[in-house]
Amino acid sequence: MPRPPTNREPPQPWRLTRRQLLRAGALVAAATLGAGAVLAAVRTRGYAAPPGRRLVAMSAWQFVVAQHVARRIVAPDRPDDPTIPTADAVDIAGFVDAWMARLPTRVRRDLGRFFAVIEHVAPLGAGFASRFTRLGPAEQDVVLASLEASSIDLLRAGFDGLKALVLMGFYRDARAWSVVGYDGPLVGRPAGGWRAPGAQP
């Protein structure tokens, strides 16, 4: 995953005491190195991919975490605007699954472990005693903000890479282009312009 610019000053920790920071760092290291046996044992329980969904790279629990992360990262500023597609409508989690299938084995493994950190470790660091996928939207936003502003390079870089992947999955769909005022590429442009599927002429 891409690392942040080296000239960027590390932000201050988000709601972390020194003891919490050290504990979170230890858990992150354990998950990353594959030494978190307890974490590995609980992280796959109680998850189910949508019926009929055939996953190519993710496990069911990773897919569910990706769904929840994507919903918060691309949550619309105007939730009542029907022209803004949801993360589920453009199937961002499905895009991430397909993208992961093309990654080298080691990178795919590291991304999968980062999903475990989001699900089980990051909520603890943000003050929540629950899995990420069981938190409400506002609480999930706090957890993701803590990763984005973390003083731990591994967490910050992991979030930046995952956010970029989610945005790629969102803006690949023509229905999302209007959010940023983009009317589509000039190459291969239809005479009537690009339209989202189902849009009226």
C-alpha positions in Angstrom: 0.0 0.0 0.0 1.2 3.5 -0.7 3.1 5.3 2.1 2.4 9.0 3.0 4.9 11.7 1.9 8.0 11.7 4.0 7.8 15.5 4.5 4.4 15.3 6.2 4.4 16.0 9.9 2.9 13.1 11.9 -0.5 14.2 13.3 -1.2 14.0 17.0 -2.7 10.7 18.3 -6.5 10.6 18.2 -8.0 9.9 21.6 -5.1 7.7 22.7 -3.3 7.7 26.0 0.3 6.6 26.1 -0.7 3.2 27.5 -3.5 2.8 24.8 -1.0 3.8 22.1 1.5 1.2 23.2 -1.1 -1.5 23.5 -2.5 -0.7 20.1 1.0 -0.7 18.6 1.6 -4.1 20.1 -1.6 -5.5 18.7 -1.0 -4.0 15.3 2.5 -5.6 15.2 1.1 -8.9 16.3 -1.6 -8.8 13.6 0.9 -7.7 10.9 3.4 -10.4 11.8 0.8 -13.1 12.0 1.4 -13.7 15.8 -2.1 -12.6 16.9 -3.4 -16.1 17.5 -6.4 -15.0 19.6 -7.3 -12.3 17.0 -7.0 -14.9 14.2 -9.3 -17.2 16.1 -12.2 -14.7 16.6 -12.0 -12.6 13.5 -13.8 -15.0 11.2 -16.9 -15.7 13.3 -20.3 -14.3 12.7 -19.8 -13.1 9.1 -21.6 -14.0 5.9 -21.2 -12.7 2.4 -24.4 -11.7 0.6 -26.3 -14.6 -0.9 -25.0 -15.6 -4.3 -21.8 -13.6 -4.0 -18.8 -15.5 -5.2 -15.6 -14.1 -3.6 -12.4 -14.4 -5.6 -9.8 -13.1 -3.0 -11.5 -12.1 0.2 -13.0 -14.2 2.9 -16.6 -13.5 4.0 -15.4 -11.5 7.1 -13.0 -9.3 5.0 -15.8 -8.6 2.5 -18.2 -7.5 5.3 -15.5 -5.2 6.8 -14.8 -3.7 3.3 -18.5 -3.0 2.9 -18.7 -1.1 6.2 -15.5 0.8 5.5 -16.6 1.8 2.0 -20.0 3.0 3.3 -18.3 5.5 5.6 -15.6 6.7 3.3 -18.0 7.6 0.5 -21.0 8.5 2.7 -22.7 11.4 0.9 -22.7 14.9 2.3 -26.3 15.1 1.0 -27.8 11.8 2.2 -31.3 12.6 0.8 -29.9 13.3 -2.8 -31.0 10.2 -4.9 -28.5 11.1 -7.6 -25.6 10.1 -5.4 -25.0 6.4 -5.5 -24.2 4.4 -2.3 -21.1 2.3 -1.8 -23.3 -0.8 -2.0 -25.0 0.4 -5.2 -21.7 0.6 -7.1 -20.4 -2.6 -5.3 -17.2 -1.1 -3.9 -16.5 -4.2 -1.8 -16.8 -6.3 -4.9 -14.3 -4.1 -6.7 -11.9 -4.4 -3.8 -12.3 -8.2 -3.9 -11.5 -8.3 -7.6 -8.6 -5.9 -7.1 -7.1 -8.0 -4.3 -7.1 -11.1 -6.6 -4.6 -9.3 -8.9 -2.3 -8.3 -6.1 0.9 -10.1 -5.2 0.4 -12.7 -2.5 2.3 -10.8 0.2 0.4 -7.5 -0.5 -2.9 -9.3 -0.5 -2.0 -10.9 2.8 -1.0 -7.6 4.3 -4.2 -5.9 3.2 -6.2 -8.8 4.7 -4.4 -8.3 8.0 -5.2 -4.6 7.9 -8.9 -5.5 7.7 -8.4 -7.4 10.9 -6.8 -4.4 12.5 -9.8 -2.2 11.4 -12.3 -4.7 12.7 -10.8 -5.7 16.1 -7.9 -3.4 17.0 -8.7 0.1 15.8 -12.0 0.3 17.7 -10.1 -0.4 21.0 -7.7 2.4 20.3 -10.6 4.8 19.7 -12.3 3.8 22.9 -14.9 1.3 21.7 -15.2 -2.3 23.1 -16.8 -3.7 19.9 -16.0 -4.9 16.5 -15.9 -2.1 13.8 -18.8 -3.7 11.9 -21.0 -3.6 15.0 -20.5 0.1 15.6 -22.9 2.8 14.5 -22.0 5.1 11.6 -20.8 7.9 13.8 -18.6 5.6 15.9 -17.2 4.0 12.7 -16.3 7.5 11.5 -14.4 8.1 14.8 -12.5 4.8 14.3 -11.5 5.6 10.7 -10.5 9.2 11.7 -8.2 7.7 14.3 -6.5 5.6 11.7 -6.1 8.6 9.3 -4.7 10.8 12.0 -2.6 8.1 13.8 1.0 8.7 14.8 1.8 5.1 13.8 3.1 5.1 10.2 1.7 1.6 9.6 -1.8 2.6 10.5 -1.8 5.9 8.6 -0.3 4.3 5.5 -2.7 1.4 5.6 -5.7 3.8 5.8 -4.4 6.0 3.0 -4.0 2.9 0.7 -7.4 1.5 1.6 -9.1 4.9 1.1 -7.6 5.2 -2.3 -8.8 1.8 -3.3 -12.3 2.6 -2.1 -12.4 5.8 -4.1 -11.2 4.0 -7.2 -14.1 1.6 -6.7 -16.6 4.5 -6.3 -15.5 6.7 -9.2 -15.2 3.9 -11.7 -19.0 4.0 -11.9 -20.5 6.7 -14.1 -23.2 7.3 -11.5 -20.6 8.8 -9.2 -19.1 11.3 -11.7 -21.7 14.0 -11.1 -20.6 14.2 -7.5 -17.4 16.0 -8.6 -18.9 17.6 -11.7 -17.2 15.3 -14.1 -19.2 14.5 -17.3 -17.1 11.6 -18.6 -14.1 11.1 -20.9 -13.9 12.5 -24.4 -12.5 9.3 -25.9 -15.4 7.1 -27.1 -17.9 9.7 -25.9 -21.5 9.0 -27.2 -23.2 11.7 -29.2 -25.6 12.4 -26.3 -22.8 12.4 -23.7 -22.2 9.9 -20.9 -25.2 8.9 -18.8 -25.4 6.8 -15.7 -27.3 3.5 -16.2 -31.1 4.2 -16.1 -30.7 8.0 -16.6 -33.3 9.7 -18.7 -32.1 11.3 -22.0 
